[in-house]
Amino acid sequence: MRHVRGLVASWLVLTILALGAASAAAAPEGQLTWAVHISLAPTWFDPAETSGIITPFMVLYALHDAVVKPLPGNPMAPALAESWNVSPDGLVYEFVLRRGARFHNGDPVTAEDVKFSFERYRGAASRPLKESVAAIETPDPSRVRFRLKRPWPDFMTFYAGATGAGWIVPKKYVEKVGDEGFKKMPIGAGPYRFVSFTPGVELVVEAFDQYWRKSPNVKRLVLRSIPDEATRLAALKRGEVDIAYNIRGAMAEEIRRTAGLTLKPNVGQATHWVYFSEQWDPKSPWHDRRVRLAVNHAIDRQAMNQADALGYSRITWSIIPSSFEFYWQPPGYSYDPARAKRLVAEAGYPNGFDAGDYFCDAAIANVGEPVVNYLNAAGIRVRLRPIERAAFFRGWADKKYKGLIQGASAAYGNAATRIEAFVAAGGAYVYGSYADIDGLFQEQASEPDPKRREATLHRIQQLIHDKVMVAPIWLNAGLNGVGPRVEESGIGVIAGYAFSAPYEEVKLKGK
């Protein structure tokens, strides 16, 4: 009997030691540092201000969590909601919240938080999203019910993909500290909690080990703002950062040649284009379709792709990613500088004309520079005006720019969400619109039949092409550098997503 008791005691000791070792091994360890190509802005710490571009999600995926969100293998995966259902008439969406999900301050995520987050949302597409909802009901702390005014096939696409309305903040905390206080010290329900933010320098977050999906692998993440590309590359080569975003052209080739570094291309859903903001002004040269057509023939997209993106970007001729539902493939434009000059002359400008500024996001001025050179060669004299990203999109939304604007978006959604933001009347970045497109857009929004809706959205895209509303550049390939300490960068893990995610799955070697 004494022998048996000894065996049992030994087994218990070994079991406790094994469990302790496993627990220690599973604890988040180490630090992983990114060199990001933009200056981080506090507006991106608050889901309520999501601006219809992908950049805010670089922060949201760390600090916050959503009712439903894109995850590996599923563009609309259950997250804070473990399940949801839609009534047969398409008027009621009910979400069942995940038990045990908590904010970083320990408060549980409740139905009231979901309702509050939706009601305070004021970012891109807030108007169509809120105008579709008749009421939000919270029958108990774990259930949320959205009642729509009319069936809307895109409710989940807007709520769970194209906007930040489904990313949840703690009601009690926000009401206590206010909107500005929240941006200074954000609390979310994501895999990482806020530690510090130094404007123009870095954001630091630490693992939240109570995250429902899994405890993160890495203890501390640092997003360091390094807008200069050469400086990002140098930091990567010196081991000061582990991942460097947006390294292009010759510098990307240098990553390929450097032992220990890996070039990680990622073709997501970021389209770039030239927007003619004055095409509705009869006094502007851009009112003439021939001038807009000249821009399309002036740009050598294939040469740009090889020089800047090493051939990884895709020339798709649309502002809508080719992977999106309801995408229509437009015909392409030949690179024909002689025709571009001829079209400008036919429009009444035999000596070309001064076109003013070409506004662009400073982080992708590498795209704007060759475009500006091609336009100047065609007699369309423009000056590059790069502006820091948050300010650029704010200025565009506020309609502060005239002339040419380099559009860009990698936000989730479908053809309708992209058209809503950038083409149809009332969109966040829309300077003007066309009655036929607006009518068709309203028609498709309530069309329950997918085939008929697809036909309508295809017709809208055809009209965008026929009217030459934009000069599409490409579907961008992000070129990123990864250092030798990284086992899993998270880049490309979520289909279509531009950056590293989910952060809880990034991993250092040997950790």
Backbone torsions as a table, in degrees:
resi	resn	phi	psi	omega
1	MET	NA	-42.2	179.0
2	ARG	-61.0	-37.1	179.4
3	HIS	-64.1	-42.7	179.7
4	VAL	-63.7	-45.2	179.2
5	ARG	-60.4	-37.1	178.7
6	GLY	-64.9	-41.1	178.0
7	LEU	-63.7	-43.1	179.5
8	VAL	-63.1	-44.7	179.6
9	ALA	-61.1	-42.8	178.8
10	SER	-63.0	-41.7	179.6
11	TRP	-62.1	-41.5	178.8
12	LEU	-64.1	-42.0	178.9
13	VAL	-62.0	-47.2	-180.0
14	LEU	-62.8	-39.1	179.4
15	THR	-64.0	-45.9	179.5
16	ILE	-61.4	-43.6	178.9
17	LEU	-63.4	-40.7	-179.9
18	ALA	-65.0	-43.5	178.9
19	LEU	-64.3	-40.2	178.4
20	GLY	-63.6	-41.8	179.0
21	ALA	-64.7	-41.8	179.1
22	ALA	-63.3	-41.6	-179.9
23	SER	-62.9	-42.9	179.7
24	ALA	-64.2	-40.1	-179.0
25	ALA	-65.5	-32.7	-176.5
26	ALA	-81.2	-14.3	-178.1
27	ALA	-65.8	140.5	178.7
28	PRO	-58.7	139.6	-177.9
29	GLU	-137.0	151.9	168.3
30	GLY	77.7	-177.0	179.9
31	GLN	-133.3	138.6	176.5
32	LEU	-123.4	129.9	-173.7
33	THR	-120.4	131.8	175.6
34	TRP	-103.9	143.4	164.9
35	ALA	-99.7	105.9	-178.6
36	VAL	-95.3	150.7	-168.7
37	HIS	-90.0	8.7	-176.9
38	ILE	-131.7	164.8	170.3
39	SER	-87.6	119.8	-178.7
40	LEU	-66.8	141.4	-176.9
41	ALA	-123.2	137.5	-179.3
42	PRO	-58.3	-24.0	177.5
43	THR	-57.7	-26.6	-179.1
44	TRP	-80.6	-6.1	177.3
45	PHE	-81.1	-13.4	-175.2
46	ASP	-115.1	113.7	-179.5
47	PRO	-57.4	-25.2	-177.7
48	ALA	-63.9	-18.8	-175.6
49	GLU	-109.4	16.3	-179.5
50	THR	-55.5	129.5	-165.2
51	SER	-102.5	18.4	176.8
52	GLY	81.6	12.1	174.1
53	ILE	-123.2	172.8	-173.9
54	ILE	-85.0	-21.3	-172.0
55	THR	-53.7	-44.2	-179.6
56	PRO	-55.7	-28.6	-176.9
57	PHE	-70.0	-16.7	172.8
58	MET	-57.8	-34.0	178.5
59	VAL	-93.7	-41.0	-176.1
60	LEU	-58.6	-39.8	-178.7
61	TYR	-64.6	-19.7	176.9
62	ALA	-89.5	-55.8	-171.1
63	LEU	-81.9	-30.6	-168.1
64	HIS	-122.4	173.8	174.4
65	ASP	-141.2	159.2	-174.5
66	ALA	-118.1	161.0	174.1
67	VAL	-58.4	-49.2	176.8
68	VAL	-140.5	142.3	-178.3
69	LYS	-157.4	163.0	173.8
70	PRO	-66.3	131.1	175.2
71	LEU	-136.3	171.1	-179.6
72	PRO	-54.3	125.5	176.8
73	GLY	79.7	-0.5	-177.4
74	ASN	-153.2	110.4	-179.1
75	PRO	-71.8	-10.5	179.7
76	MET	-140.0	68.0	-173.0
77	ALA	-89.9	143.6	173.5
78	PRO	-60.8	134.7	178.1
79	ALA	-129.8	-100.5	175.7
80	LEU	-65.3	-25.6	169.9
81	ALA	-94.5	123.7	178.8
82	GLU	-79.5	-19.2	177.0
83	SER	-162.1	163.6	173.9
84	TRP	-155.0	160.3	177.2
85	ASN	-144.3	160.8	-178.6
86	VAL	-121.7	136.3	178.9
87	SER	-67.5	155.0	-178.7
88	PRO	-56.2	-30.7	-179.7
89	ASP	-86.7	1.4	176.7
90	GLY	73.1	15.4	-175.5
91	LEU	-101.2	-16.2	-175.7
92	VAL	-128.6	127.1	175.2
93	TYR	-116.7	120.6	-179.2
94	GLU	-118.1	131.3	-178.5
95	PHE	-114.4	135.2	174.5
96	VAL	-104.6	117.7	-175.3
97	LEU	-77.7	152.0	-177.6
98	ARG	-75.1	125.6	178.6
99	ARG	-71.0	138.0	178.0
100	GLY	93.9	-11.0	178.1
101	ALA	-70.4	132.2	-175.3
102	ARG	-133.6	153.8	170.7
103	PHE	-80.3	168.3	-176.2
104	HIS	-65.8	-20.0	176.9
105	ASN	-88.8	4.6	177.5
106	GLY	95.0	-11.4	179.3
107	ASP	-69.5	141.8	176.4
108	PRO	-72.1	150.4	174.1
109	VAL	-80.1	122.4	-175.5
110	THR	-122.7	171.0	177.4
111	ALA	-60.1	-34.5	179.1
112	GLU	-64.6	-34.9	177.2
113	ASP	-66.1	-39.5	179.3
114	VAL	-65.2	-45.9	178.8
115	LYS	-62.7	-46.4	-179.8
116	PHE	-59.6	-43.9	-178.1
117	SER	-63.9	-37.9	177.6
118	PHE	-67.7	-45.2	-174.7
119	GLU	-68.5	-30.0	179.6
120	ARG	-90.2	-3.9	-179.4
121	TYR	-64.2	130.1	-178.8
122	ARG	-136.3	18.8	-178.2
123	GLY	-85.3	-159.9	-177.8
124	ALA	-58.2	141.4	177.4
125	ALA	63.4	19.7	178.9
126	SER	-66.2	-34.4	-177.5
127	ARG	-64.3	-56.2	179.6
128	PRO	-63.0	-32.7	-179.4
129	LEU	-67.0	-48.7	-177.6
130	LYS	-72.9	-33.7	178.9
131	GLU	-68.1	-16.9	180.0
132	SER	-83.1	-17.8	-171.6
133	VAL	-99.3	125.2	177.5
134	ALA	-85.0	-37.2	-177.3
135	ALA	-162.6	152.6	172.6
136	ILE	-120.7	122.8	-177.5
137	GLU	-112.5	144.4	177.5
138	THR	-126.9	77.6	-175.2
139	PRO	-61.0	-27.3	172.9
140	ASP	-157.1	170.5	-173.7
141	PRO	-60.0	-17.8	-176.2
142	SER	-108.5	5.9	-178.9
143	ARG	-132.1	136.6	176.7
144	VAL	-127.8	135.1	-177.1
145	ARG	-126.7	119.3	174.9
146	PHE	-98.4	123.8	174.9
147	ARG	-105.7	121.4	-178.4
148	LEU	-90.2	155.3	177.1
149	LYS	-72.7	-32.0	179.4
150	ARG	-154.5	157.4	178.4
151	PRO	-58.7	135.0	179.9
152	TRP	-136.4	105.7	-175.6
153	PRO	-58.8	-24.1	-174.6
154	ASP	-98.5	13.0	-177.0
155	PHE	-57.0	-49.9	-178.2
156	MET	-69.1	-31.9	178.8
157	THR	-63.7	-42.1	177.8
158	PHE	-74.4	-45.9	-174.0
159	TYR	-68.5	-40.9	-171.8
160	ALA	-104.5	-2.3	-176.9
161	GLY	-135.2	-57.2	-170.2
162	ALA	-82.5	-10.3	-178.3
163	THR	-130.9	178.3	175.7
164	GLY	-102.8	12.1	-174.4
165	ALA	-66.4	-24.6	-178.7
166	GLY	-93.3	3.3	177.0
167	TRP	-92.1	127.6	-161.2
168	ILE	-103.0	134.3	176.3
169	VAL	-116.9	156.6	-178.3
170	PRO	-77.4	116.4	-175.7
171	LYS	-56.5	-51.9	-175.3
172	LYS	-59.9	-41.6	-178.1
173	TYR	-68.2	-45.2	-179.4
174	VAL	-62.9	-42.3	178.6
175	GLU	-63.7	-29.9	-179.7
176	LYS	-75.2	-44.4	-172.4
177	VAL	-99.0	-16.4	-177.8
178	GLY	81.4	168.8	-175.9
179	ASP	-62.4	-44.5	-178.7
180	GLU	-70.5	-37.9	176.4
181	GLY	-63.5	-35.3	178.9
182	PHE	-65.3	-40.6	-180.0
183	LYS	-69.8	-25.3	177.0
184	LYS	-77.9	-31.7	-179.1
185	MET	-143.3	74.2	-176.2
186	PRO	-70.7	140.9	172.5
187	ILE	-122.6	128.4	-179.8
188	GLY	-131.3	-163.5	178.7
189	ALA	-122.2	19.8	-176.4
190	GLY	-84.3	-176.6	-175.8
191	PRO	-73.8	-12.5	179.5
192	TYR	-132.0	142.9	179.2
193	ARG	-104.4	150.4	-178.7
194	PHE	-65.8	134.6	174.2
195	VAL	-113.3	-55.0	-178.0
196	SER	-161.0	157.1	174.0
197	PHE	-139.4	123.6	174.9
198	THR	-111.2	108.8	-175.9
199	PRO	-52.9	133.0	179.4
200	GLY	77.7	-3.3	-176.8
201	VAL	-120.5	-68.5	-174.6
202	GLU	-164.6	157.9	169.9
203	LEU	-113.2	132.3	179.5
204	VAL	-119.3	130.9	177.7
205	VAL	-132.5	154.8	179.0
206	GLU	-126.1	152.8	-174.7
207	ALA	-59.0	136.8	174.0
208	PHE	-103.1	101.8	-169.9
209	ASP	-74.4	-3.9	176.5
210	GLN	-97.4	11.2	-179.3
211	TYR	-62.3	133.2	-170.4
212	TRP	-63.9	-33.3	-171.5
213	ARG	-75.3	-47.2	175.4
214	LYS	-175.7	154.2	174.4
215	SER	-72.3	132.8	-178.9
216	PRO	-59.7	156.1	177.9
217	ASN	-79.9	-35.6	-174.2
218	VAL	-106.6	134.6	-175.1
219	LYS	-71.6	-46.4	-173.3
220	ARG	-127.8	133.3	175.1
221	LEU	-116.2	139.2	178.0
222	VAL	-126.3	122.9	173.2
223	LEU	-102.5	106.1	-174.4
224	ARG	-102.8	125.1	-179.7
225	SER	-78.1	116.6	175.5
226	ILE	-135.5	84.5	-175.4
227	PRO	-62.4	-28.1	-177.9
228	ASP	-80.6	125.9	-174.5
229	GLU	-63.7	-44.7	-179.3
230	ALA	-63.2	-35.9	178.6
231	THR	-69.5	-37.2	175.4
232	ARG	-61.1	-46.3	-179.0
233	LEU	-63.6	-43.2	179.8
234	ALA	-62.1	-40.2	178.9
235	ALA	-64.7	-37.5	178.0
236	LEU	-66.3	-43.6	-178.4
237	LYS	-67.3	-31.4	179.2
238	ARG	-83.7	-6.0	-179.1
239	GLY	80.8	13.1	179.1
240	GLU	-75.7	-26.2	174.2
241	VAL	-130.2	159.2	-177.8
242	ASP	-101.4	-28.7	-179.6
243	ILE	-136.7	133.3	178.4
244	ALA	-122.8	122.5	179.0
245	TYR	-83.0	149.4	166.9
246	ASN	57.5	63.8	173.0
247	ILE	-107.0	119.9	-168.4
248	ARG	-115.7	165.0	168.4
249	GLY	51.2	-128.6	-175.7
250	ALA	-61.6	-33.0	179.1
251	MET	-70.2	-33.8	174.3
252	ALA	-65.7	-38.6	175.3
253	GLU	-61.6	-35.6	179.1
254	GLU	-64.8	-37.3	176.0
255	ILE	-61.0	-43.4	178.7
256	ARG	-57.4	-35.6	-174.4
257	ARG	-86.5	-11.5	-173.1
258	THR	-92.1	122.7	179.9
259	ALA	-60.3	135.3	177.5
260	GLY	91.4	-16.5	179.0
261	LEU	-102.6	150.7	180.0
262	THR	-128.2	131.9	173.5
263	LEU	-86.2	127.4	-175.8
264	LYS	-119.1	92.4	175.8
265	PRO	-74.8	148.1	-179.2
266	ASN	-147.3	103.9	175.7
267	VAL	-87.9	106.6	-178.3
268	GLY	-101.7	-120.3	-178.7
269	GLN	-134.5	31.0	179.2
270	ALA	-91.0	108.3	174.1
271	THR	-99.1	146.3	176.5
272	HIS	-121.2	144.7	-179.2
273	TRP	-157.7	166.4	173.4
274	VAL	-101.9	127.5	-178.2
275	TYR	-106.4	129.1	-179.2
276	PHE	-94.6	89.7	-170.7
277	SER	-69.3	-18.9	-177.2
278	GLU	-106.9	19.3	-177.1
279	GLN	-66.8	-15.6	179.8
280	TRP	-94.0	-1.7	-179.3
281	ASP	-94.9	111.3	-176.9
282	PRO	-59.1	-21.1	-178.9
283	LYS	-87.3	-7.3	-176.3
284	SER	-92.8	143.7	172.8
285	PRO	-56.1	-28.6	-176.9
286	TRP	-73.4	-8.1	175.6
287	HIS	-69.7	-24.5	-178.9
288	ASP	-84.1	119.2	-179.0
289	ARG	-55.9	-32.2	-178.5
290	ARG	-63.5	-34.6	179.0
291	VAL	-69.5	-40.7	177.5
292	ARG	-65.8	-37.3	177.2
293	LEU	-65.9	-35.7	179.2
294	ALA	-60.3	-39.7	178.5
295	VAL	-59.7	-43.1	-178.6
296	ASN	-63.4	-35.6	179.6
297	HIS	-83.9	-13.6	-177.3
298	ALA	-82.0	-20.0	-172.1
299	ILE	-95.2	125.1	175.8
300	ASP	-91.9	88.6	-174.6
301	ARG	-67.8	-36.9	-179.4
302	GLN	-64.8	-41.2	178.2
303	ALA	-65.2	-42.0	177.0
304	MET	-60.1	-42.2	-178.5
305	ASN	-61.4	-45.7	-179.3
306	GLN	-66.6	-42.6	-175.5
307	ALA	-74.1	-39.0	-172.2
308	ASP	-97.2	-44.1	-173.5
309	ALA	-109.0	9.8	179.8
310	LEU	55.7	27.2	177.3
311	GLY	85.9	1.0	-175.9
312	TYR	-79.6	-27.5	178.0
313	SER	-67.3	161.3	-178.3
314	ARG	-119.9	133.6	-179.7
315	ILE	-90.0	103.1	-172.7
316	THR	-112.9	-9.8	174.0
317	TRP	66.3	28.4	-177.4
318	SER	-150.4	155.0	171.3
319	ILE	-81.6	-9.4	-177.7
320	ILE	-101.0	127.6	179.5
321	PRO	-59.6	143.3	-177.6
322	SER	-66.7	-17.1	178.7
323	SER	-83.9	-10.0	-175.1
324	PHE	-74.8	147.0	173.0
325	GLU	-61.5	138.9	177.7
326	PHE	74.4	17.7	176.0
327	TYR	-67.1	138.7	173.8
328	TRP	-117.9	132.7	-177.4
329	GLN	-84.2	108.9	177.2
330	PRO	-76.9	157.9	171.2
331	PRO	-70.3	155.2	-177.6
332	GLY	-90.3	175.7	176.6
333	TYR	-113.8	137.6	175.5
334	SER	-75.9	148.8	170.6
335	TYR	-79.2	110.7	-172.7
336	ASP	-145.9	81.3	-177.1
337	PRO	-60.8	-32.2	178.7
338	ALA	-65.2	-42.5	178.2
339	ARG	-66.2	-37.2	178.6
340	ALA	-60.2	-46.4	178.7
341	LYS	-63.3	-40.0	-179.0
342	ARG	-64.3	-41.6	179.0
343	LEU	-64.1	-39.3	177.8
344	VAL	-63.8	-42.2	178.6
345	ALA	-65.2	-43.2	179.3
346	GLU	-62.0	-27.9	179.4
347	ALA	-80.5	-0.2	176.3
348	GLY	105.9	16.4	-178.4
349	TYR	-129.8	69.6	-176.7
350	PRO	-62.0	-25.0	178.5
351	ASN	-104.7	17.1	-176.6
352	GLY	77.1	-170.3	179.5
353	PHE	-156.4	158.8	176.7
354	ASP	-83.5	117.5	-174.4
355	ALA	-102.2	3.4	175.9
356	GLY	79.0	-138.4	-173.0
357	ASP	-96.1	151.0	172.6
358	TYR	-114.7	102.4	-175.2
359	PHE	-84.4	136.5	178.3
360	CYS	-151.5	159.5	171.8
361	ASP	-66.5	124.5	-176.5
362	ALA	-58.2	-28.6	-177.6
363	ALA	-69.7	-18.9	177.5
364	ILE	-125.6	35.4	173.9
365	ALA	-64.8	-19.5	176.4
366	ASN	-60.6	-25.8	176.0
367	VAL	-83.0	-40.5	-177.9
368	GLY	-67.0	-34.8	-175.7
369	GLU	-59.4	-51.9	178.5
370	PRO	-67.0	-34.2	178.2
371	VAL	-61.1	-45.4	178.2
372	VAL	-59.9	-41.0	178.7
373	ASN	-63.7	-42.6	178.5
374	TYR	-64.0	-40.0	-179.2
375	LEU	-68.1	-41.3	177.2
376	ASN	-61.6	-38.0	178.5
377	ALA	-64.9	-26.7	179.5
378	ALA	-88.6	2.1	179.5
379	GLY	92.3	4.2	176.5
380	ILE	-98.7	97.3	-169.7
381	ARG	-85.2	112.8	-177.9
382	VAL	-131.3	158.9	177.5
383	ARG	-119.3	134.6	179.3
384	LEU	-73.6	130.9	178.1
385	ARG	-126.0	83.3	178.0
386	PRO	-75.4	138.7	-178.6
387	ILE	-133.9	139.1	179.5
388	GLU	-52.4	143.7	-164.3
389	ARG	-54.9	-53.2	-176.6
390	ALA	-59.9	-43.3	179.9
391	ALA	-68.2	-36.6	179.6
392	PHE	-60.7	-50.9	-177.8
393	PHE	-69.8	-31.3	176.2
394	ARG	-66.3	-43.5	177.8
395	GLY	-64.1	-38.7	177.8
396	TRP	-64.5	-47.3	-179.7
397	ALA	-63.5	-31.7	179.4
398	ASP	-84.9	3.1	177.1
399	LYS	60.5	42.6	-178.1
400	LYS	-89.7	-13.0	-174.5
401	TYR	-100.5	150.1	173.1
402	LYS	-124.0	154.5	178.1
403	GLY	88.2	-126.3	-174.2
404	LEU	-101.9	136.3	177.5
405	ILE	-127.2	129.7	176.1
406	GLN	-84.6	105.6	-179.2
407	GLY	-79.2	152.9	177.2
408	ALA	-161.6	138.8	173.3
409	SER	-158.2	138.3	173.6
410	ALA	-123.0	17.9	-176.6
411	ALA	-66.9	152.7	176.7
412	TYR	-71.9	165.0	177.4
413	GLY	145.2	-148.0	175.6
414	ASN	-143.2	-170.6	-177.9
415	ALA	-58.5	-37.3	-177.6
416	ALA	-66.4	-39.3	-178.6
417	THR	-67.8	-37.5	178.6
418	ARG	-68.2	-41.3	178.6
419	ILE	-65.3	-39.6	179.6
420	GLU	-59.8	-42.3	-175.3
421	ALA	-77.3	-33.6	-167.4
422	PHE	-121.8	-6.9	-173.4
423	VAL	-129.3	-49.4	-171.9
424	ALA	-78.3	154.4	-179.0
425	ALA	-55.2	134.8	177.7
426	GLY	91.3	-6.6	-179.9
427	GLY	-65.8	154.8	-174.6
428	ALA	-57.1	-33.6	-174.7
429	TYR	-118.4	27.1	-174.6
430	VAL	-101.2	121.1	178.4
431	TYR	-87.9	-28.6	-179.0
432	GLY	-164.8	167.0	-178.6
433	SER	-148.8	177.4	-179.0
434	TYR	-118.1	136.8	-173.2
435	ALA	-59.4	-39.4	-177.8
436	ASP	-66.5	-40.2	177.8
437	ILE	-66.9	-43.6	-179.6
438	ASP	-61.3	-41.1	179.2
439	GLY	-63.5	-44.3	179.1
440	LEU	-65.8	-35.9	-179.7
441	PHE	-64.8	-42.7	177.0
442	GLN	-64.3	-36.7	-179.6
443	GLU	-63.9	-45.0	-176.8
444	GLN	-70.0	-27.1	-174.3
445	ALA	-62.2	-27.9	-178.8
446	SER	-112.5	11.7	-178.5
447	GLU	-83.5	114.8	-177.1
448	PRO	-77.9	-22.7	-176.5
449	ASP	-82.3	116.5	-175.9
450	PRO	-59.0	-37.9	-178.3
451	LYS	-67.6	-43.4	179.2
452	ARG	-68.3	-37.0	177.9
453	ARG	-65.0	-42.4	177.7
454	GLU	-59.1	-43.7	-179.7
455	ALA	-61.1	-39.8	-180.0
456	THR	-68.1	-44.1	179.1
457	LEU	-67.1	-33.7	174.1
458	HIS	-63.7	-41.0	179.9
459	ARG	-64.2	-40.5	177.3
460	ILE	-60.0	-45.8	-179.3
461	GLN	-64.7	-35.1	176.3
462	GLN	-64.7	-39.9	178.7
463	LEU	-67.2	-37.9	175.9
464	ILE	-57.8	-42.9	179.1
465	HIS	-68.3	-47.6	-176.7
466	ASP	-62.5	-37.6	-179.5
467	LYS	-81.3	-8.3	-176.7
468	VAL	53.0	53.8	179.9
469	MET	-68.4	-26.9	-177.3
470	VAL	-141.8	167.1	168.6
471	ALA	-115.3	97.1	-179.9
472	PRO	-62.3	142.2	177.0
473	ILE	-102.9	-63.7	-180.0
474	TRP	-170.8	172.3	165.8
475	LEU	-93.8	110.2	-167.8
476	ASN	-71.0	143.1	169.2
477	ALA	-103.9	119.2	173.8
478	GLY	-74.9	129.0	176.5
479	LEU	-110.0	119.1	-173.3
480	ASN	-127.7	147.7	178.2
481	GLY	-103.9	136.4	-178.7
482	VAL	-122.6	131.0	-176.9
483	GLY	-85.1	175.0	-171.0
484	PRO	-72.7	-16.1	-178.4
485	ARG	-82.5	-10.8	-169.7
486	VAL	-91.8	125.4	172.7
487	GLU	-90.5	-44.2	178.0
488	GLU	-132.2	115.7	-178.3
489	SER	-84.4	-21.1	-175.6
490	GLY	81.9	-6.2	-179.6
491	ILE	-75.3	125.1	179.7
492	GLY	81.6	1.4	-179.4
493	VAL	-71.2	-38.5	174.0
494	ILE	-97.5	118.3	-175.3
495	ALA	-55.9	128.8	176.3
496	GLY	87.3	-14.7	-174.9
497	TYR	-83.1	140.8	-169.9
498	ALA	-81.7	-24.1	-170.2
499	PHE	-121.3	-169.6	177.0
500	SER	-73.7	135.5	175.7
501	ALA	177.8	156.4	-9.3
502	PRO	-68.7	141.8	-176.2
503	TYR	-63.8	-28.4	-179.7
504	GLU	-68.4	-10.9	180.0
505	GLU	-103.8	-8.7	175.8
506	VAL	-64.4	150.3	-171.1
507	LYS	-150.1	141.6	172.5
508	LEU	-91.7	150.3	178.7
509	LYS	-65.6	138.0	177.3
510	GLY	75.6	9.3	-178.9
511	LYS	-109.7	NA	NA
